[in-house]
Amino acid sequence: MHTDQAVLAVAVAVLAAALVLVVVTLAVVGHRVRQLRGLVEQLRDDVVPAAARARAAAEHAASELERVGDVLGSAEAVSATVDSASRLVYRAFANPAVKTVAYASGVNGALRRLFLRRSRVAR
């Protein structure tokens, strides 16, 4: 065998080994790609419904928050109305109530003096 033939035989052997290596690598990569597709499908099957449920829950929460905002607005309006009404009642009745208490106190003092004088005179 000549050296040219030996070099050619070695080159063919190396190329054959490389070809086997490439085929094995492609087979492993193909297997991994199939596994990855299966995982992606499983993930899609799990995540899409969960995302839909999360979206529905978020929309429901948003509508509930809007209702709570409306209730708070109504509560603030009622609070303002009650505050105004209590101020009005205070202004309407404070002065007459003070005058009535003062008058009653004055009458009480006058009656006490009147009855105390009579009891002193009677002794």
NUFISE-221662 format. One line per field, with one value per residue: x negated, y, z of N, C-alpha, C in turn. Coordinates in nm, 4 decimals. Atoms other than C-alpha are relative to their C-alpha. Example, Ala and Ser with C-alpha at 12.3 -4.5 7.8 and 13.67 -1.06 7.14 Angstrom:
2
npx	(-0.0890, 0.0820)
npy	(-0.1190, -0.1190)
npz	(0.0000, -0.0060)
capx	(-1.2300, -1.3670)
capy	(-0.4500, -0.1060)
capz	(0.7800, 0.7140)
cpx	(-0.0900, 0.0770)
cpy	(0.1200, 0.1090)
cpz	(0.0000, 0.0730)
//
This chain:
123
npx	(-0.0826, 0.0783, -0.0347, -0.1208, -0.1138, -0.0107, -0.0562, -0.1381, -0.0725, -0.0145, -0.0959, -0.1325, -0.0350, -0.0319, -0.1277, -0.1051, -0.0198, -0.0661, -0.1372, -0.0700, -0.0156, -0.1034, -0.1292, -0.0355, -0.0332, -0.1306, -0.1013, -0.0179, -0.0645, -0.1387, -0.0712, -0.0175, -0.0984, -0.1309, -0.0317, -0.0286, -0.1334, -0.0974, -0.0049, -0.0651, -0.1433, -0.0513, 0.0004, -0.1095, -0.1250, -0.0150, 0.0110, -0.1054, -0.1189, 0.0315, 0.0036, -0.1389, -0.0618, 0.0596, -0.0569, -0.1379, 0.0062, 0.0414, -0.1139, -0.0983, 0.0533, -0.0108, -0.1396, -0.0288, 0.0635, -0.0826, -0.1168, 0.0451, 0.0197, -0.1321, -0.0510, 0.0757, -0.0500, -0.1303, 0.0235, 0.0517, -0.1113, -0.0857, 0.0739, -0.0059, -0.1379, -0.0207, 0.0793, -0.0722, -0.1232, 0.0329, 0.0335, -0.1239, -0.0727, 0.0732, -0.0252, -0.1411, -0.0426, 0.1004, -0.0312, -0.1198, 0.0247, 0.0778, -0.0909, -0.0944, 0.0728, 0.0262, -0.1285, -0.0356, 0.0905, -0.0429, -0.1259, 0.0346, 0.0636, -0.1003, -0.0886, 0.0750, 0.0095, -0.1335, -0.0377, 0.0909, -0.0389, -0.1232, 0.0308, 0.0725, -0.0954, -0.0886, 0.0686)
npy	(-0.1149, -0.1236, -0.1014, -0.0710, 0.0849, 0.0035, -0.1298, 0.0023, 0.0909, -0.0688, -0.1090, 0.0608, 0.0475, -0.1181, -0.0521, 0.0942, -0.0204, -0.1297, 0.0172, 0.0730, -0.0950, -0.0964, 0.0701, 0.0226, -0.1318, -0.0379, 0.0852, -0.0481, -0.1317, 0.0243, 0.0540, -0.1122, -0.0927, 0.0619, -0.0148, -0.1412, -0.0269, 0.0566, -0.0873, -0.1251, 0.0297, 0.0165, -0.1331, -0.0750, 0.0536, -0.0423, -0.1439, -0.0763, -0.0095, -0.0756, -0.1419, -0.0420, -0.0142, -0.1180, -0.1180, -0.0137, -0.0442, -0.1404, -0.0806, 0.0008, -0.0867, -0.1389, -0.0426, -0.0123, -0.1235, -0.1113, -0.0047, -0.0493, -0.1436, -0.0622, 0.0054, -0.0997, -0.1322, -0.0179, -0.0155, -0.1361, -0.0940, 0.0119, -0.0592, -0.1459, -0.0417, 0.0107, -0.1065, -0.1254, 0.0021, -0.0165, -0.1417, -0.0760, 0.0248, -0.0685, -0.1447, -0.0300, 0.0268, -0.0312, -0.1262, 0.0136, 0.0931, -0.0722, -0.0962, 0.0750, 0.0453, -0.1187, -0.0420, 0.0967, -0.0205, -0.1242, 0.0265, 0.0878, -0.0842, -0.0912, 0.0779, 0.0388, -0.1177, -0.0318, 0.0964, -0.0096, -0.1178, 0.0329, 0.0911, -0.0763, -0.0888, 0.0828, 0.0471)
npz	(0.0000, 0.0092, -0.1006, 0.0431, -0.0330, -0.1457, -0.0396, 0.0446, -0.0885, -0.1290, 0.0203, 0.0113, -0.1335, -0.0808, 0.0487, -0.0409, -0.1440, -0.0142, 0.0456, -0.1066, -0.1103, 0.0392, -0.0016, -0.1402, -0.0551, 0.0526, -0.0631, -0.1379, 0.0081, 0.0411, -0.1158, -0.0950, 0.0579, -0.0202, -0.1421, -0.0233, 0.0550, -0.0943, -0.1177, 0.0394, 0.0115, -0.1358, -0.0602, 0.0624, -0.0532, -0.1396, -0.0205, 0.0679, -0.0850, -0.1223, 0.0369, 0.0218, -0.1322, -0.0645, 0.0649, -0.0479, -0.1401, 0.0000, 0.0457, -0.1087, -0.1058, 0.0455, -0.0122, -0.1431, -0.0470, 0.0477, -0.0878, -0.1306, 0.0170, -0.0013, -0.1376, -0.0780, 0.0391, -0.0646, -0.1437, -0.0215, 0.0177, -0.1186, -0.1110, 0.0154, -0.0286, -0.1444, -0.0617, 0.0229, -0.0795, -0.1419, -0.0196, 0.0073, -0.1248, -0.1069, 0.0121, -0.0240, -0.1374, -0.1032, -0.0667, -0.0834, -0.1099, -0.1008, -0.0632, -0.0831, -0.1197, -0.0815, -0.0575, -0.1032, -0.1125, -0.0669, -0.0706, -0.1123, -0.1022, -0.0563, -0.0856, -0.1188, -0.0868, -0.0494, -0.1022, -0.1142, -0.0772, -0.0732, -0.1106, -0.1013, -0.0623, -0.0773, -0.1210)
capx	(0.0000, -0.1271, -0.1226, 0.1426, 0.3709, 0.2958, 0.3735, 0.6927, 0.7948, 0.7321, 0.9279, 1.2219, 1.2144, 1.2101, 1.4946, 1.6945, 1.6405, 1.7411, 2.0498, 2.1464, 2.0886, 2.3071, 2.5842, 2.5759, 2.5764, 2.8716, 3.0599, 3.0011, 3.0962, 3.4097, 3.5085, 3.4549, 3.6575, 3.9473, 3.9265, 3.9189, 4.2267, 4.4105, 4.3170, 4.4253, 4.7621, 4.8069, 4.7130, 4.9559, 5.2305, 5.1638, 5.0837, 5.3488, 5.6453, 5.4697, 5.4072, 5.7719, 5.8819, 5.6382, 5.7695, 6.1293, 6.0357, 5.8622, 6.1644, 6.3940, 6.1660, 6.1652, 6.5441, 6.5621, 6.3153, 6.5320, 6.8335, 6.6363, 6.5379, 6.9044, 6.9952, 6.7166, 6.8380, 7.1900, 7.0603, 6.8659, 7.1780, 7.3859, 7.1143, 7.1067, 7.4867, 7.4926, 7.2161, 7.4093, 7.7294, 7.5594, 7.4121, 7.7554, 7.9182, 7.6436, 7.6899, 8.0671, 8.0886, 7.7696, 7.8710, 8.2302, 8.1078, 7.8521, 8.1175, 8.3611, 8.0996, 8.0079, 8.3752, 8.4367, 8.1309, 8.2485, 8.6000, 8.4505, 8.2325, 8.5246, 8.7499, 8.4791, 8.4308, 8.8041, 8.8572, 8.5467, 8.6658, 9.0063, 8.8562, 8.6299, 8.9181, 9.1317, 8.8750)
capy	(0.0000, 0.3349, 0.6348, 0.8009, 0.5081, 0.5018, 0.8727, 0.8216, 0.5272, 0.7301, 1.0242, 0.7993, 0.6455, 0.9920, 1.1115, 0.7961, 0.8500, 1.2159, 1.1138, 0.8654, 1.1343, 1.3829, 1.1226, 1.0350, 1.4057, 1.4731, 1.1790, 1.3063, 1.6623, 1.5335, 1.3379, 1.6437, 1.8617, 1.6129, 1.6152, 1.9933, 2.0074, 1.7780, 1.9994, 2.3110, 2.1503, 2.0475, 2.3961, 2.5495, 2.3170, 2.4232, 2.7916, 2.9053, 2.8059, 2.9439, 3.2726, 3.2865, 3.2268, 3.4918, 3.7393, 3.6677, 3.7090, 4.0388, 4.1666, 4.0615, 4.2330, 4.5486, 4.5553, 4.4936, 4.7760, 5.0029, 4.9080, 4.9676, 5.3084, 5.3878, 5.2746, 5.4874, 5.7858, 5.7329, 5.6938, 6.0186, 6.1950, 6.0589, 6.1580, 6.5105, 6.5307, 6.4095, 6.6528, 6.9402, 6.8320, 6.8064, 7.1556, 7.2865, 7.1214, 7.2567, 7.6096, 7.5855, 7.4467, 7.5546, 7.9131, 7.8339, 7.5404, 7.7583, 8.0231, 7.7606, 7.6178, 7.9672, 8.0566, 7.7324, 7.7972, 8.1500, 8.0331, 7.7604, 8.0153, 8.2534, 7.9824, 7.8658, 8.2193, 8.2688, 7.9486, 7.9948, 8.3423, 8.2089, 7.9317, 8.1793, 8.4157, 8.1298, 8.0378)
capz	(0.0000, -0.0882, 0.1355, -0.0771, -0.0256, 0.3464, 0.3800, 0.1799, 0.3992, 0.7166, 0.5725, 0.4834, 0.8324, 0.9953, 0.7705, 0.8465, 1.2217, 1.1853, 0.9895, 1.2613, 1.5238, 1.3318, 1.2888, 1.6593, 1.7527, 1.5220, 1.6710, 2.0268, 1.9289, 1.7511, 2.0619, 2.2824, 2.0434, 2.0610, 2.4408, 2.4375, 2.2118, 2.4510, 2.7449, 2.5548, 2.4744, 2.8364, 2.9504, 2.7024, 2.8249, 3.1838, 3.1421, 2.8940, 3.1154, 3.4233, 3.2443, 3.1392, 3.4987, 3.6228, 3.3675, 3.4703, 3.8370, 3.7622, 3.5708, 3.8551, 4.1079, 3.8960, 3.8823, 4.2579, 4.3191, 4.1073, 4.3179, 4.6375, 4.5010, 4.4388, 4.7905, 4.9381, 4.7367, 4.8689, 5.2238, 5.1921, 5.0640, 5.3543, 5.5997, 5.4588, 5.4777, 5.8383, 5.9275, 5.7706, 5.9420, 6.2808, 6.2374, 6.1426, 6.4456, 6.6705, 6.5356, 6.5582, 6.9118, 7.0895, 7.1641, 7.2734, 7.4821, 7.6569, 7.7205, 7.8537, 8.0908, 8.2059, 8.2607, 8.4513, 8.6641, 8.7334, 8.8251, 9.0450, 9.2236, 9.2645, 9.4044, 9.6395, 9.7728, 9.8033, 9.9976, 10.2082, 10.3158, 10.4115, 10.6179, 10.7960, 10.8656, 10.9965, 11.2600)
cpx	(-0.0884, 0.0495, 0.1258, 0.1245, 0.0215, 0.0632, 0.1473, 0.0838, 0.0243, 0.1035, 0.1415, 0.0463, 0.0395, 0.1334, 0.1163, 0.0308, 0.0727, 0.1454, 0.0823, 0.0257, 0.1099, 0.1374, 0.0460, 0.0417, 0.1369, 0.1117, 0.0285, 0.0723, 0.1467, 0.0841, 0.0288, 0.1036, 0.1409, 0.0426, 0.0387, 0.1368, 0.1082, 0.0145, 0.0695, 0.1512, 0.0633, 0.0079, 0.1133, 0.1343, 0.0254, 0.0107, 0.1162, 0.1284, -0.0253, -0.0035, 0.1413, 0.0719, -0.0545, 0.0560, 0.1431, 0.0034, -0.0394, 0.1137, 0.1073, -0.0457, 0.0119, 0.1437, 0.0405, -0.0625, 0.0789, 0.1243, -0.0367, -0.0232, 0.1318, 0.0584, -0.0719, 0.0453, 0.1337, -0.0164, -0.0547, 0.1113, 0.0928, -0.0677, 0.0038, 0.1395, 0.0281, -0.0772, 0.0699, 0.1257, -0.0306, -0.0411, 0.1254, 0.0806, -0.0694, 0.0280, 0.1441, 0.0365, -0.0983, 0.0385, 0.1291, -0.0198, -0.0777, 0.0903, 0.0990, -0.0672, -0.0278, 0.1277, 0.0402, -0.0883, 0.0391, 0.1280, -0.0274, -0.0634, 0.1012, 0.0937, -0.0706, -0.0092, 0.1357, 0.0394, -0.0944, 0.0362, 0.1257, -0.0297, -0.0765, 0.0973, 0.0915, -0.0653, 0.0093)
cpy	(0.1231, 0.0993, 0.0765, -0.0804, -0.0067, 0.1288, 0.0037, -0.0898, 0.0641, 0.1117, -0.0541, -0.0474, 0.1170, 0.0583, -0.0903, 0.0171, 0.1327, -0.0099, -0.0741, 0.0934, 0.1007, -0.0657, -0.0234, 0.1320, 0.0458, -0.0830, 0.0468, 0.1340, -0.0157, -0.0522, 0.1109, 0.0993, -0.0559, 0.0102, 0.1436, 0.0383, -0.0532, 0.0861, 0.1320, -0.0201, -0.0146, 0.1346, 0.0846, -0.0475, 0.0456, 0.1514, 0.0773, 0.0046, 0.0798, 0.1492, 0.0526, 0.0191, 0.1232, 0.1283, 0.0230, 0.0495, 0.1468, 0.0904, 0.0076, 0.0921, 0.1464, 0.0492, 0.0155, 0.1271, 0.1227, 0.0142, 0.0535, 0.1511, 0.0743, 0.0033, 0.1028, 0.1412, 0.0291, 0.0210, 0.1387, 0.1029, -0.0041, 0.0636, 0.1524, 0.0523, -0.0040, 0.1100, 0.1348, 0.0062, 0.0199, 0.1440, 0.0863, -0.0167, 0.0715, 0.1500, 0.0350, -0.0140, 0.0416, 0.1257, -0.0114, -0.0953, 0.0676, 0.0992, -0.0704, -0.0467, 0.1186, 0.0478, -0.0945, 0.0159, 0.1250, -0.0200, -0.0856, 0.0820, 0.0926, -0.0752, -0.0417, 0.1181, 0.0323, -0.0955, 0.0028, 0.1196, -0.0301, -0.0902, 0.0719, 0.0908, -0.0811, -0.0465, 0.0991)
cpz	(0.0000, 0.1039, -0.0402, 0.0375, 0.1520, 0.0515, -0.0366, 0.0906, 0.1372, -0.0122, -0.0089, 0.1371, 0.0888, -0.0434, 0.0405, 0.1491, 0.0250, -0.0410, 0.1048, 0.1174, -0.0301, 0.0047, 0.1433, 0.0651, -0.0483, 0.0622, 0.1424, 0.0002, -0.0400, 0.1149, 0.1013, -0.0514, 0.0180, 0.1468, 0.0318, -0.0546, 0.0923, 0.1241, -0.0316, -0.0121, 0.1382, 0.0713, -0.0554, 0.0545, 0.1427, 0.0142, -0.0635, 0.0841, 0.1283, -0.0293, -0.0236, 0.1337, 0.0727, -0.0600, 0.0478, 0.1444, 0.0085, -0.0448, 0.1081, 0.1140, -0.0397, 0.0119, 0.1462, 0.0575, -0.0443, 0.0881, 0.1379, -0.0069, 0.0014, 0.1403, 0.0872, -0.0334, 0.0646, 0.1500, 0.0321, -0.0139, 0.1208, 0.1206, -0.0062, 0.0324, 0.1492, 0.0728, -0.0149, 0.0846, 0.1476, 0.0304, 0.0006, 0.1286, 0.1152, -0.0034, 0.0346, 0.1473, 0.1074, 0.0770, 0.0816, 0.1176, 0.1114, 0.0747, 0.0923, 0.1277, 0.0915, 0.0687, 0.1130, 0.1226, 0.0770, 0.0783, 0.1227, 0.1121, 0.0660, 0.0933, 0.1281, 0.0976, 0.0631, 0.1113, 0.1192, 0.0871, 0.0837, 0.1191, 0.1104, 0.0776, 0.0924, 0.1308, 0.1068)
//
